[in-house]
Amino acid sequence: MENLPLPYLRLKSLGQTAWQTADRRIAKIKTPEDIFAYQEVLKDKYRRIFGPLGDSVRPPEYSLREKFSYQGVDVSQVILTAPAGYQISGLLFLPERWKTNLPGLVWASGHNEEASFNKDYLRFCLLSAKCGFAVFAFDPPGQGCRREVFLPQDDPVYWSPCNQHQHLGVMSALAGYQLAHFFSSDCVTAVSFLSHRPEVNKNQIGFAGQSGGGLQTYLAIGADPRIKVAVPMQATSTRRGAFQQLVVRDMEQCFFNCWREGIDHHEMALIFAPKPIRIVAEFGYQDQFDVYAKLKPLYQILGKPENLEIVSGGPEHRLGQAERELALSWLAKHLQPPGNLQFDLDCQDYPAFHAILKQAQARINLRRKGILSVCEKIIQSSSLAWSGTPATLKKIPALRQAFQAKTCCLVDLQGKTISNPKAGDYYLKFSPGYRLPVRFSSGEGKTGTALVVDEKGKDSRWSMSQEKKLRKKVSQVMAIDVFNCGQLRTCLKPCKKGIFLSRSWRYYTPDIYHATDAFMAGSSPLTLAMEEIMSLLVSLKATRDSLIFSGRGWPAVGLILLSAILPKVEICLAEGIPSSYQGLFASGYFWFNINLVIPGFLRYTDLPAIISANRKTHYCLRRLLKSPKRSNYGPS
């Protein structure tokens, strides 16, 4: 870990401390009373992170579309209305042979474009229904009938679930939500729908899912006490494991502020204890074995060691026959469906049936009835009360850290502490192992300080040009590299390689690693950069005199926000920034640099409101990012 790139070191200690604290809390549990008390603490943390979820008392509104029959199973298309107002698509599987008191099973799809219509998932759901389960398989956000983001000129592969999730995650974050909230809420809504069906015994509900559906299974058992048995399958990386292994994550896998709260697969499964849970692990992912190892002694304390198992299926990351057998045998053992257990279909006509369902899927269009539409309405209603005052900025949770500053020491290139820097290069020691490159230049003016920040770093041609111009106006010019800029920029790990690199995996850049880690720390890249700038100014007592800010790219947005807080800023030059966040939201994440994303920002304000409210500063905005003519939400 010590040889990690600098941007990662900026957050490393916070992540390590969070997981060590959470693990120590679990290790200290000795009695059932300790477990029950900690479960209540974890439930409160879960509610703080994921917010209010679906209504568990009233059934959700829904409509049934086309109906099909296959080998004694009735299959119906379902459209649910989520509490937030968007729509959820799915398939309901009911055995023709049994009509009442059936155990229910909610199936959560993994990262697959077809979602509930995927041939492997469909086979599993049909088998479960033939065994006597009432099964509801729903499409996660951005998948199946719920894909929301389309551009005609893009290759279809680009609209994979992963890229859909990145887009939806960024947009919902700006509107004040996190994508994990919607994923978790959808799990609760799915359980509510199934438990209110007349065929279902509401006291016998199971939940299972593979891959991304395995993560959703953890989300579900942490959120919904109505679930009686669970099978998370091949759920890949935990938050702990992803942090240690530098694994890229989709936005729904990055729970905002989860590091400080200490919420991960382990804690969500602990909320579920001592109910039966079989973890179907995958070769190559030690993370799930870690979950089992931490939970095992707790299940023993509760007197239910037989209710926790970990098993491995086949070597592939897919729902094959081995995984079907492991899931169905566990669910049947604890929910006791009325039919005989069977692990495969008579598949002679199965491909034709799957093709019929795929055609029916294509007839459902939920593009303008999804999460983006909900977020648009939230932003439009918030814009009526937007303010750009310092008090408003300080209320934005993800920006609180930005206006804090620590006094840091300045050292020369040999590491010697400097109290009165002359022209030259130095480092600001921000924390152990992490230091900010700074360059000082003498100006021709009698007073005042100018600060230059460029997303390409202090050694860029643009930064050098700005310093030269500003020397004529002030007595001192400082150029600094901030989080993930210049010398603090990193490649970390290469993006996936291949012919579709620029299209299919455009969102899997090094910025994603650092941004998602910052989100899990309750912050954002822009927030971290602003805190570093504030620390430089405070450490050098530069806030006492007049200030000129000059920035390019995403850090320049941070200078605009800081100019509203610091009374001594006289001029703020900003280049290559959005004219408004609302405009960029309307055009889509296609135009977004994820370093710009401030969770919840558009709930409170926008850049035009900040600039118009801050009349003490003269702003010069140049080469603003322009929104495309076509919205990439696609045709409605």
N, C-alpha and C positions, 0 to 999 in steps of 0.2 A: 504493500500500500504506500510505502514511503516514496516510491519512484513515480507516483502518479503525476499527471500534468497539473499545473498550478490551478486552473479553474476548479478542478475536482478537489484539490486541497482546501480551497475556500470553504467547502461545505463538509469535508470529510469528518472533521472532529465532531460536528453537530450530529451527523448521522450515526457515527460510532457511539457517541454518548447516549443518544436516544435508544438505540437497540440494546445496548448494555444495561441501561436502566430498566427497560421493559423485561429483559431476560432475568435480571436479578429479582424483580418483583415476582415473577413466576416461580423462580427457584426457592423463594422464601415461604411459599405456601406449604403448610404442614397439616391442616385439618380441613374437613368439609366446610366448616364455617368460614375459613379463610378464602376458600374458593367461591362460596356464595357471595361474600362481601366484595371480592375482586370482580366478580361478574357484574355486580351493580355499577362499579366504577367504570368497567369497560362499556357497559350499555350507555352510560352518560357520554363517554368519549365518542362512541359510535354516532350518537345523535348529534354531537357538536360537529363532527366531521362531515357526515353525510346529509344532515338536515332532516326535516320532516319527510316521511315517506308515504306510501300509499295507505289508504283507509282499510283497516283490517276488519271493520264491522260491516260496512255496506259493500255490496258487490259493485264492481265497476260496470259502467255502461258498455254494452257490446252489441255487435250484430254478427249474424252468421251468414256467410256467403255460400259458395258452392259446396256441395256435399258429394262424397264418393264412397265406394265400398270396395274392400279388398280382403279376401280370405277371412271373412267373418268379422271385419272391423269397419265401423263407420268413421270416415274421416271428413271433418268439416273445416272450412276456412273460417277464421275468427278475426274480427277487428275490435280491439279493446280501445277504450278512451282512458288515457292515463290521468292521474289527478291534476297534472300540469296542463292538460288539454290536448296534448299530441296523441297520435294513434299508434297502437301496437298491433302488429300482425302476428298470426300464429295458426297452428293446426290443433284441432281437438280430435283425439282418438278414443272411441268408445267401443267396447266389445259388444257385438250383437247378442251374444248368448246371455250376458248378465246385465241387469238394468238398475239395480239398487245396491246401496251400501258398499260401493267399490272403493278400495284404497286409491288415492290420487297420487299422481307423479307429475311434477313439473320438470321439463327438460330444457336446459339452457344450452344453446348452440355455441360452438367455438368460433374462431375467426375464419368463417367460410362465407363466400359471397351468397351461396344459396340459403344459408342458415337452416331454418326448420325443414326446408325442402332438400337438403343435402341427402344423397342416397344412403350414406352410412347412418346418419341420424334418423332418417325416415324408417330405415329397417329396424333400428333399435326401438323406436316408438311403436311400430306395428307389432313387434314381438311382445313388448310390454303389455299392449292392449290385449293380445291373444292370451296372455297369462292371467288377465283379469284386472289390470290397472285401467283407470281412467287417466289418460295422459294429455297434458297440454304442453306443446312445444312452441315457444315464442321466438320471434326474430329479435335479436339485440339491436340497439341503435346502429344505423348505417349498414345494415345487412339485410339480405332477403328483399322483402317488399319495402324495407325502411331505408334504402339508400337515398340520401338527400342531395348529394353534391355531384353535378354532372357538367362537363364541358365537352361539346361536340368534337373539338379538335384534339382531345386527349385520347391516348390509347386506352381501351377498356380495362387493361390490367391495372392502370393507375387507380381505378376506383375500387381497389381492394378494401376489405374491411379495415385493415390497419390504417390506410390513408384516410378513409372515412372517419375513423376514430380520432385521428390527429386533427382533422378539420373541425369536427363537432366539438372536440375538447377545447380547442382554442376559442371558438366562438362562444360556447357556453361559459367559459371562464371569464371572458370580457363582460358577459351579461350578469355575472355574479353567482354563477353555479359552477360546479365541477362535474365532468362527465360521469364520474363514478356515482354521483348522486342519482343520475337518471338510470344508470345500470342497476343500482341497488333498489330504487323505487320500482322499476319494472319487474324485478323479482317478486317484490311484495304484491304488486298488482296481479301478477300471474297466479300466485298462491290464492289471492282473494277470489279471482275468477273461478278457479277450480274448486275451491272449498264451498262455494255457493251453488255449484251445479247439483241438481236433484239426485243425480246418479252416485254422488260421491259422499263417503263418510268423512266429514270435515275433521275428524279427530285422527285420521290416518293419512297424512300427507307426507310424501317424500320429495326430495329435490336432488337432481343429478345433472351433471354437465361435463363436457370434455374440453380441454385446452382453455380457451377464454371462458367457456362455460364452466370449467372447474373453478376459475376465479369467481365467477358469478355465484357458484354454489357456496363459496366461503362468504361472499357478501350476503347471500340469502340467509344462511344460518346465523349470522351475526345480527340480522335485522328482524327476523320473523320467528317468534316462538311457536307458531302453529306448525312448523316443520318438525316431524318426528324422527326422520332418518335421512341421512345424506350420503352421497357418493361423489366427492370432487375427484375428477379424473384428469390426470396429466396437466395439472394447473401450472406447470412450468415454474417461473421464478416468484419467490416471495419478495416483499420489499427489502428485507434483509439481504437475501441472496442477490438480488439485482444490484444492490448498492455495492456489495463486496466484489461482484464479478464484472462490473461495468456493462451490464446487460441493458440493451435498449428496451424501452417500454412504450406501449401505446398510452394515450392520455387517460383512458379510463382506469389504467393500472397505477396511476400516480395520484394518491389521495392527498389532497391539499392539506398541509399541516400534520400529516400522519406521523412524521418523525417526532415532533414535540409531544404528540399525544400518545405515541407508542401503539399504533394499530397496524396489524399485519394479519396474515393467514392464521398465525398462532393464536392471536387474541380473539379473532372472530370465531375460531373453532372452540376456544375456551368458553365463550359465551354460550355455546351450544351444549357443552358437557353437562351431564353424562349421557346424552342421547347417542344412539348408534351412528357412527361415522366410519366409513371405509375409504381410506385414501388410496386411490389407484395412481401410483407413482410411475415415473418414466425414467428409463435409463439415461443417465447423464445429468439429471437434476437432483442434486443432493438436498435441495430446499425442502421438498415434501417429507423426506426422512427426518429432517430437522424439526418440522412441525410435529411429527409423530413422537420423536424422542422427548420433546418438551411436554406433550400432552399425556404420555403414557403414565408417568407417576401420579398425575392428577386424577386420571380415571381409576387408578388403583386406590387412591385416597377415598374416592367416592364409592368404592366397592363395586365398580362396573368395568373391570379391565377387559371383559369380553366385548364391550361395546365400541372398542377402538381397534382398528386393524389398518395395516398398510400392506399393500400387495403391488406387484408389478405385472403388467400385461405383456404385450408383444414389444419388439424393439422399435417399432415405428410410432411416429406421433400421429395417431389416427384412432378412430373408434372401430377396431377390428373385432373379430369373434371373441378373442380372449378378454378384451375389455367389456364386451357385452355380457359375457358369462359372469365376470367378476361383479358387475353392477347389478344385474338382474338377480343373482343368487342372494346378494346382501339385502336388496330391497324386498324380495319375496320372503326372506327369513323373518324380517321385522314387521312387514305390513300384511303378510299372509293373503295374497290375492286368491280368488276362488278357483282359478284355472291351474292346469298343470304347467310346470316350468319348462320352457323350451328356449333354445338358444339360436335357432336359425329358421329362416322361412323356406317354404317351397318356392324358390326364386325363378321358376321358369318364365313367368309372365311379369316379374317384378320390374324389369327395365321399361316395359311399355306403360305400367302404372306410374312409374316415376316421371316419365315423359308427359303423361296427361296432367299430373300435378304441376309440373313446371310450366305448362301452357296456362294453367289456371293462375299460377303465381304472377305471370306476366300481365294478367288482366287487372291486377291491383296496383294502384299508383298512389303512394303516400308521400310523394316528394315534398309537397307544400303543406303537409299535415304532421310535420315532425318537430324535432327539438329546435331547429333553426327558426322556425316560424314562431315558436314560443319565445325564444330569445329576442327576436325582432320586436315582438309586442312589448316585452319588458323594457327594452331600450327606448322604444318610442314613448312609452309612458313616463320613463325616468327623465327623458330629455326636457320635459316641461318644467322640471324643477332643478335643472343643472346649475351648479355654482362652481366658480373657479377660485374661491377664497382659500386661504391657508387652512382654515378650520375644516373645510370640506376635504381637502387633500389628506389631512391628518386623520380623518375618519376612515379612509380606505384601508381595510385590514392588511392587504398585501403591501402597502406602502409605509406602514408604521416604522419599520426598520430603516427606511430611507432617510428619515429626518433625525436619526440618532447619529452620533459621531463619537469615536473614541480617539483619545490623544495618542498618537503613534510617534515613534522616534524616526528621524531621518538618518540614513547611513550612506557613506560613499561606496564606491564599487568594491572596496576592500573590506567593507563591513564596519568601518569606524563611524561612531556616532558624530553627527554634525549638528551644531546649534545655529550657525549663521551661514547658510549655503551661498556659494557664489555661483557664477554661470557654470553649468556643467550637468552631468548625469548623476542621479542618486537613486536610492530606493527608500520607499516608505514602508517600514516593517509593520504590516497590518496585523499579522498573527504568526505564530511559529510556523516556519516553512512557507509562508505566503507573504510576498512583498510586492509593492507596486512600483514599476519603473517611472521615474519623474525626471524631467529636464527643466532646468532654470535658465532663463535668459534675462539680461539686464535691458531695461527700456530707456527711452529718451525722456519720458515724462517724469514729473516730480513725485507723483503719488499714484496709487491705484495698482491693482493686480489683474492680469488677464489670465484666463484658464482655457486651454485648448484640449478638447477630447475628440478623438476620431476613432470610429469603429475599426479602422485599419491600423490604428496605433500611432503613437507619438512620432515615429520615424517615417511616416508616410509623406509623400510629396505635398499633399493638401495641408497636413499639420505644419510642416516647415513653412509653407507659404503664409499661413495664418499667423504664425509667430512673428514673421518678418513684418507683416502689416501692423500688428498690434504693439510692437515695440515703440512705435511712434506716439502711442497714446498713453502708456502707463510706465511705471517705474520697474515693473517686474512681470515677466511672462512665465507661466508654468504650463507644461504639456505632460499629460499623464496617461498611462495605460490602465484601463479598468477591467473589471471582470470580463473574460472571454474576448478581449480586444488586444491587438498588437502582440507584444511578447507574451501576454497572458492568454492568447488564442491557442487552441489545440485541435489536433485531429482525433485524439483519443483512440478511436477505433475506426477503420475504414467503413464506409457505407457498403451495403450489399453491391456486389459487382455484377455486371451483365449488360445485355443490350438495352434493358429498360431502366438503367441507373437513373437517368435524369428525369424519368417520368414516374415509374412505379414506386421508387423509393426516395422521392425528392424530399420527403419530410424526415427521413432518417439521417439527419446531419449531426455533426458534433453538437450543434446548438441544442438539439433535443435532449441529449444527455444532461447538460448543465441546467437547462430550463426546468426539466421535470424534477431534478434533484432540488432545485430552488423552490419549486412549488411544494414539494413534500416537506420542505423546511418552513413552509408558511410564508414564502417570499417570492421573488421573481428576479431574473437577471438584471432588469432595469433597476429594481430596488437595491440590489447588491452594489451595482455600479454607482448609484446615487449616494449610498452610505460611504463608499470609498472616497468619492469626491468631497463629501462633507468632512470626512476625517482628515483629508489633506488640508482643507481650508482652515479647519479648527486647529490642527496641530501647528500650522504656521501662522496662526492668528490673522489670517487674511480676510476674515469676515468683518474686521473693524474698519476697513477702508473701502473705497469704491471698487466694484468688481465689473469685469467684462467677461461674458461667457461666449465661447465659440465652439460649436460642435458639429459633427457630421455623422449621419447614420443614426442608429437606434440610441446611442448615448446622448445625442442632442435632445431627444425628448426628455431625458432626465434633467438636462440643464434648464429646460423650460419649466419643469415642475419645481426645481430648486429655486428658480428665479422668483416664483410666487411666494416662497417661504423666507428667503434671505432679503432683508430690506436694502442692502447695499448694492444690489445688482442694478447697474445702470443700462447696460446693453446686453442683449442676448441674440447671437447670430446662430441660426440653425439651418442645416442643409441636409437634403435627402431624408426628410421625415414625412409622415402622413399629415395632410392638412386637417384631418379629423379622424378619430378612431371609428366614428359612426360610419363614415364613408368607406373605410376599409372593411368594416364588418359587412356592409352591403355588397362589396365586391368579392369578399371571400378570402379565405386564408391563402389562396393562390398567390396573393400579393403580400403576405405577411412574413416578417422575420419574427420568429417566436421569441427572440430576446425583447421584443416590444411589448409582449403580452403582460398586462398587469391584471391579475384576477380581480373582478368586481369593478373595474375602472368605470365602465359605462353605466353602472348603477348610480354613480355619483356625479360625474363630470365628463368633459371632453376638452380637447386642446383649445378650440376657439373660446370656450367659456373661461378657461384659465387666463388666456391672453387678454381677453376683454376686461376681465376683473382686475388685472394687475397693471394699472396705468402708470405706475412709477418706473417701469422698465420699458425701454425702447426695443422692439423686436424687429429683426430682419430675417425673414424666412425665404429661403431660396431653393429652387429645384425640388419642389415638393413631390412626394410620391403621388402618382395619379391613379385613380381607379379606372379599371377597364370599362368599356361601354356595356359589355355583356356581363350580367351577374352569373357567377358560377354555381348558383343554386340550380341552374338548368331551367328548362321550360316547365311550366306548371301543368 
